Each structure stands twice: as C-alpha cells, then as structure tokens.
Amino acid sequence: MSIGSTWNKWDLHIHTPASFGWQGEKFSAMDSEKKTESLKKIIGEIEESTADVFGIMNYWTFDGYFKIQEYIGGLPTRPKTLILPGIEFRMEAPTDFRLNSHLLFDNTLSESDLGIFLSGLRIVHEPELPVSKENFIRSRRVLMAGN
C-alpha cells in the first residue's frame, strides 16, 4: 500500500564558525575545548529542531561540515537528523545586486570528492590562481569592496 507524499521540514542554510562571513569567534581561533563546546551546541540545536534535514552552507568552504562530521563520529550515537554538506558562493553576474549561489551535496561524498569539486572551480577576478580557501577569501574581499 502506497502512502503518497511525505512532507518534511528542511533547513538548508546553516552557517558555522568556519564560514568566512561568521560574526563571532571562528573555529580557527578556538582552542580544542572551545571548538568541542561550539560543535556540541550546534549539534544540540540541530537535534532540538523540528527540521529533519540540515544543510551546512558556509561561504567558500566545507570545513564546518567536516568538523561537524568529525565531532559526530566521536559520539556514542549518531544524531537522528540528516546533515548535508553545502557551500555558498558570490557569483559574477550582469546584475546590479549581489547574486549568491547555494550548492547542496550528497552526504555520502568524501572530503576528497568535495575537494575535487572545489579544485574544478575558477575565480573570476584571478582565474590563473589555484582554487583554495585563501584565494576564495581574497576574491570575496575584492567583490565586497566593489559593493
């Protein structure tokens, strides 16, 4: 017997302290204890939510998603909520407004697979530079200076 469509709540735009635009202390500035507390709080908020699926959507990086997955791997039981990797970019477009692109990925992709995706991208303002976190940040600063 078919039950038909099932509706679920999804929240696909969660930033973490790994995101370039994060307004607070970043993972990179936290000691191990503070990082663990931050990840515990993120997972706690996710688990208390009524949403069934979350997308970690940081600017320019998958690092927040990787940190969450590493933290979850050390827990005695996995959270019931599905957490997907995502990434947010500012796009070059012939518009008079900012255009952001949000990409969501399958949670079975490895860190290497997501890195391969990033390595295939080109930075508009400096396409000869290799794609890296540092070069994404540099490019974003150039774009933000123009807005």
TACOR-V828596 format. One line per field, one symbol per residue. ss: DSSP state (h for helix, s for strand, l for the rest). phi: phi as a letter, one per 40 degrees, with the letter a starting at -180 (. if undefined). burial: b if it has 9 or more other C-alpha atoms within 8 Angstrom, else e. A space follows every 50 residues. Layout:
ss = ???
phi = ???
burial = ???
This chain:
ss = lllllllllsssssllllllllllllhhhllhhhhhhhhhhhhhhhhhll llssssssslllhhhhhhhhhhhllllllllsssssssssslllllllss ssssllllllhhhhhhhhhllllhhhllllllhhhhhhhhhhhhhll
phi = .ccgcbbbcbbbabcbcccdcdciccdccccdcccccccdcdcccccccc ccbbbcbccgabdccccccccdccccbcccccbbcaabbcbcacbbbcbb bbbbbcccccdcdcccdccccbcdcacccccadccccdccccccccc
burial = eeeeeeeeeebbebbbbbbeebeeebeeebeeeebbeebeeebeebbeee bbbbbbbbbbbbebbbbbeebbeeeeeeeebebbbbbbbbeeeeeeeebe ebebeeeebeeeebeeebbeeebeeeeeeebeeebbbebbeeeeeee
